[in-house]
Amino acid sequence: MASTVIIEWEGRPLEAANPDALADWAPELSEMTVRRSEQAVASVARLGDAVRSSPFVLTAQLLQRAEGVASSEIEALVAPGQAVAFAQAAGIDPGGDAAWIADNLSVVSAATGDRRRIDTGVLFDWHRQLMRHGRIDPSHIGAWRDRLGWVGGHSPRVAAHVAVPADRIAAHMDDLYLFCARDDIDPVTLAAVAHAQFETIHPFADGNGRIGRVLVSNLLARRCNVTVAPPLSLQIRRDVGGYQAGLSLYRSGHIDAWVRWFADTLITAATIAQIVLHDARAVLDTWEASVGDLRADSAARRLVTELGANPVVSAETAAGLCGVSEQAARNALGQLTERGVLTELDVTEPVVGRPRRWYGALGLLILLD
């Protein structure tokens, strides 16, 4: 799908990507690839049904958290689940990559339910949310890059991929928006091709991989009518080489091979998601058993139901979640700590006065790690 254009780099000619337009693209896929895409659509639907029918109301948040963490790890951004959850809960950067990963989780959650038509404003919103703790020039946040971009290597001459020249980004992205709005292509083929085209354009100075995978989650959720898409990044993380090779195949015109790889990976991701939900359900069952002797309306029992989406809490945040006083929340935290549901975390806040004490649901955090 990607032709090239000759540009000048440091006084010498260089080939950069100039992908074919998609707005009127007619898929020509093999019977095997069409069949695998249909099976992948079915796997997304089955997972959506499992999430909707599950008594565990936090399944969607868990899958979104798994997607965000794995997508960050593909970009070599790694932090313990405890640190990421603390960054989310406290709104504090504990150092390392935790706050940046927490931002990725936030944008995955927001974008999955975003039903606005995909356009520049939407992508800029996602990018600004992703880059709140980013380490790039602020002028490049929520904006297209203004210089040449490439993937791999210290210069574009040795890069694995040289992206679309900056002055052509807007036109290629306008074409991609038209493609994303098409309803005559099955959801899996649409998401696969849209993602590969986005990564070929590489429109941002940083964050292209993560925003490109957020785009996949958004398209699959809206086109398959599910609340959450399979955490595709969990499986991509296991086969980064296959993922990169697939994108190279797409850029060489081998769209059929890329779509088939994408469909196979999505099917596997949906299977992994079912396992994650099963294991999370087992963790919640253990928590519920540990507080079974407490009153049904106790703050501790109410807090247990909130820990899936909020695995790190303080007395202040627990009070807000349960609608009780901070003293009642402290009592609940003490009860859950005594029963092994929570563990007090060894973290500090840069605040004046007495810092808050933070507690983590380590059983769930270990599972997500």
C-alpha positions in Angstrom: 0.0 0.0 0.0 3.0 2.3 0.3 4.7 3.9 -2.6 7.6 6.3 -2.0 8.5 9.9 -2.7 12.0 11.3 -3.2 13.0 14.0 -0.7 16.3 15.7 0.1 18.0 14.9 3.4 21.2 16.7 4.3 21.8 17.5 0.7 21.2 14.0 -0.7 18.1 12.2 -2.1 16.2 9.9 0.2 13.1 7.8 -0.2 10.2 8.5 2.2 6.8 6.8 2.5 3.9 8.1 0.3 1.2 5.5 0.9 -1.6 4.9 -1.6 -5.0 6.5 -0.8 -7.5 4.3 1.1 -10.8 6.2 0.7 -11.8 4.2 -2.4 -9.6 1.1 -1.8 -11.2 -2.2 -2.9 -10.0 -5.1 -0.8 -8.7 -8.1 -2.7 -8.1 -10.7 0.0 -7.7 -14.4 -0.2 -10.5 -16.8 0.9 -8.3 -17.9 3.9 -7.8 -14.3 5.0 -11.5 -13.4 4.7 -12.4 -16.5 6.7 -9.9 -15.6 9.4 -11.2 -12.1 9.6 -14.7 -13.4 10.0 -13.5 -15.7 12.8 -11.8 -12.7 14.4 -14.9 -10.6 14.3 -16.8 -13.5 16.0 -14.1 -13.7 18.7 -14.5 -10.0 19.4 -18.2 -10.4 19.7 -17.9 -13.4 22.0 -15.6 -11.5 24.3 -18.1 -8.6 24.3 -20.9 -10.9 25.3 -18.7 -12.3 28.1 -18.1 -8.8 29.4 -21.7 -7.8 29.2 -23.0 -11.0 30.9 -20.3 -11.2 33.6 -21.3 -10.6 37.2 -17.9 -9.1 37.6 -18.7 -5.5 36.6 -15.1 -4.4 36.3 -14.1 -6.7 33.4 -14.0 -3.9 30.9 -11.7 -1.8 33.0 -9.4 -4.8 33.6 -9.0 -5.5 29.9 -8.4 -1.8 29.1 -5.7 -1.7 31.8 -4.1 -4.8 30.3 -4.1 -3.2 26.9 -2.6 0.0 28.1 0.2 -1.6 30.1 1.1 -4.0 27.2 1.0 -1.3 24.6 3.5 0.7 26.7 5.7 -2.3 27.1 5.9 -2.7 23.3 7.6 0.8 23.3 10.0 -0.3 26.1 8.0 1.6 28.8 7.9 -0.6 31.9 7.0 -0.1 35.5 5.5 -2.4 38.2 1.7 -2.5 38.3 1.8 -1.1 41.8 3.7 2.1 40.6 1.3 2.6 37.7 -1.8 2.2 39.8 -0.3 4.6 42.4 0.3 7.2 39.6 -3.3 6.8 38.5 -4.8 7.0 42.0 -2.6 9.8 43.4 -2.1 11.8 40.3 1.6 11.8 41.1 4.6 10.8 39.1 6.5 8.3 41.2 9.4 8.4 38.8 10.5 6.1 35.9 7.8 5.3 33.4 4.8 4.8 35.7 3.0 8.1 35.1 3.5 7.8 31.3 2.1 4.3 31.4 -0.8 5.5 33.6 -1.6 8.1 30.9 -1.7 5.3 28.3 -4.2 3.5 30.4 -6.3 6.6 30.6 -6.4 7.2 26.9 -7.2 3.6 26.1 -10.2 3.8 28.5 -11.4 7.1 27.1 -10.9 6.2 23.5 -12.5 2.8 23.6 -15.8 4.5 24.4 -15.3 7.6 22.1 -17.9 7.6 19.4 -16.9 10.8 17.7 -16.0 10.5 14.0 -12.3 10.0 13.7 -10.6 13.3 12.7 -7.7 15.4 13.6 -9.4 16.9 16.7 -10.0 13.4 18.1 -6.5 12.2 17.5 -5.0 15.4 19.0 -7.2 14.9 22.1 -5.9 11.4 22.5 -2.3 12.5 22.0 -2.5 15.3 24.5 -3.9 12.8 27.1 -1.2 10.3 26.2 1.6 12.8 26.5 0.8 14.5 29.8 4.0 13.1 31.2 5.8 12.7 27.8 9.4 13.7 27.3 9.0 15.6 24.1 8.9 19.3 23.2 5.5 20.7 24.3 5.0 22.1 20.8 4.8 18.5 19.5 2.0 17.5 21.8 -1.4 17.4 20.2 0.2 18.4 16.9 1.6 16.7 13.8 5.4 16.5 13.6 7.1 19.3 11.7 10.1 17.4 10.6 11.1 14.1 9.0 10.3 11.0 11.1 11.7 7.5 10.9 11.7 4.2 12.8 14.9 2.5 13.8 18.4 3.7 13.4 20.2 7.0 14.2 19.3 8.5 10.9 16.8 8.0 8.1 19.5 6.5 5.8 19.7 3.4 8.0 16.1 3.4 9.3 13.7 0.5 9.0 11.1 2.9 7.8 11.1 6.6 6.7 7.7 8.2 7.4 5.6 10.4 5.3 7.2 13.9 4.9 5.8 16.4 7.3 4.2 18.6 4.6 2.1 15.6 3.4 0.8 14.4 6.7 -2.4 16.3 6.7 -3.5 15.1 3.3 -2.7 11.5 4.1 -4.6 11.7 7.4 -7.7 13.2 5.8 -7.7 10.2 3.5 -7.4 7.9 6.5 -10.4 9.5 8.2 -12.5 8.8 5.1 -11.4 5.2 5.2 -12.2 4.8 9.0 -15.7 6.0 8.3 -16.4 3.4 5.6 -19.1 0.8 6.5 -18.5 -1.6 3.5 -15.4 -3.3 5.0 -15.5 -5.8 7.8 -14.3 -4.5 11.2 -11.1 -6.5 11.4 -9.9 -5.7 7.9 -10.8 -2.0 8.6 -8.9 -1.9 11.9 -5.9 -3.8 10.5 -5.5 -1.6 7.4 -6.2 1.7 9.3 -3.6 0.8 11.9 -0.9 -0.1 9.3 -1.6 3.1 7.3 -1.4 5.2 10.5 1.9 3.6 11.4 3.2 4.2 7.8 2.2 7.9 8.0 3.7 8.1 11.5 2.2 11.6 12.0 3.4 12.4 15.5 6.8 13.2 16.9 6.3 10.5 19.5 3.6 8.1 20.6 2.6 6.8 17.2 2.6 3.1 18.2 0.4 3.7 21.2 -2.0 6.0 19.4 -2.2 3.6 16.5 -3.2 0.7 18.8 -5.7 3.0 20.5 -7.2 3.6 17.1 -7.6 -0.2 16.7 -9.4 -0.5 20.1 -11.7 2.4 19.1 -12.6 1.0 15.7 -13.2 -2.6 16.9 -15.3 -1.4 19.8 -17.5 0.9 17.7 -17.8 -1.4 14.6 -18.4 -4.6 16.6 -20.7 -2.8 19.1 -18.8 -4.0 22.2 -17.7 -2.0 25.3 -14.1 -3.2 25.1 -12.0 -4.7 22.4 -9.6 -7.6 23.0 -6.2 -6.4 24.4 -4.4 -6.9 21.2 -1.2 -5.4 22.6 -0.9 -8.4 25.0 -0.3 -10.7 22.1 1.7 -8.2 20.0 4.1 -7.9 23.0 4.8 -11.6 22.7 5.5 -11.3 19.0 7.0 -7.8 18.4 9.1 -9.2 15.5 6.0 -10.6 13.8 4.2 -7.3 14.3 7.0 -5.3 12.8 7.4 -7.8 9.9 3.6 -7.6 9.3 3.8 -3.8 9.0 6.7 -4.2 6.5 4.7 -6.6 4.5 1.8 -4.1 4.4 4.2 -1.3 3.2 5.5 -3.7 0.5 1.9 -4.2 -0.8 1.3 -7.6 0.8 -1.9 -6.5 2.5 -3.4 -10.0 2.5 -0.5 -11.3 4.7 -0.8 -8.4 7.1 -4.6 -8.7 7.5 -4.3 -12.4 8.1 -1.6 -11.9 10.8 -3.7 -9.2 12.4 -6.8 -11.5 12.5 -4.9 -14.4 13.9 -3.3 -12.2 16.6 -6.7 -10.7 17.5 -8.2 -14.2 17.9 -5.4 -15.1 20.3 -5.8 -11.9 22.2 -9.5 -12.6 22.7 -8.6 -16.0 24.1 -6.1 -14.5 26.5 -8.7 -11.9 27.6 -11.1 -14.7 28.5 -8.3 -16.2 30.7 -7.6 -12.8 32.3 -11.3 -12.5 33.2 -11.4 -16.0 34.6 -8.4 -15.3 36.8 -9.7 -11.9 37.9 -13.0 -13.5 38.8 -11.1 -16.0 41.0 -9.3 -13.1 42.8 -12.6 -11.3 43.4 -14.1 -14.5 44.7 -11.3 -14.8 47.2 -11.8 -11.2 48.3 -15.5 -11.6 48.7 -15.0 -14.8 50.8 -12.6 -12.9 53.1 -15.3 -10.4 54.0 -18.2 -12.7 54.0 -18.7 -12.4 57.7 -19.1 -8.6 57.6 -22.4 -6.7 57.2 -23.6 -6.5 53.6 -23.7 -2.7 53.9 -20.3 -2.4 55.5 -17.7 0.0 53.9 -15.2 -2.9 53.6 -17.6 -4.9 51.5 -18.5 -2.0 49.3 -14.8 -1.2 48.8 -14.0 -4.7 47.6 -16.3 -4.1 44.7 -14.4 -1.0 43.7 -10.9 -2.4 43.8 -10.9 -3.8 40.3 -11.0 -0.3 38.8 -9.1 1.3 41.7 -6.5 -1.2 42.9 -4.6 1.5 44.9 -6.6 3.6 47.4 -6.2 5.9 50.4 -8.7 6.7 53.1 -9.7 9.8 51.2 -10.2 8.0 47.8 -11.9 5.0 49.5 -14.3 7.4 51.3 -15.3 8.9 48.0 -15.7 5.5 46.3 -17.9 4.2 49.1 -19.8 7.3 50.1 -18.6 7.1 53.7 -16.6 9.3 56.1 -12.8 9.1 56.1 -12.9 7.5 59.5 -15.2 4.7 58.2 -12.9 4.3 55.2 -9.8 4.0 57.4 -11.6 1.3 59.4 -12.5 -0.5 56.1 -8.9 -0.3 55.0 -7.7 -1.8 58.3 -10.2 -4.7 58.0 -9.2 -5.4 54.4 -5.5 -5.3 55.3 -6.0 -7.7 58.2 -7.8 -10.1 55.8 -5.1 -10.0 53.2 -7.1 -8.1 50.5 -5.0 -5.0 50.8 -1.3 -4.3 51.7 0.0 -0.9 52.8 2.3 0.5 50.2 5.8 1.9 50.8 5.2 5.1 48.8 5.6 8.8 49.7 3.9 11.9 48.4 5.7 15.3 47.9 3.1 17.1 50.1 3.2 19.6 52.9 2.0 18.1 56.2 1.1 14.5 56.9 1.2 12.3 53.8 -1.6 10.0 53.0 -1.2 6.2 53.6 -1.8 4.2 50.4 -3.0 0.6 50.1 -2.8 -1.8 47.2 -4.8 -4.8 46.1 -1.7 -6.8 45.3 -3.5 -10.0 44.2 -4.9 -8.1 41.3 -1.8 -6.0 40.6 0.3 -9.2 40.5 -2.2 -10.7 38.0 -2.0 -7.6 35.8 1.8 -7.6 35.9 
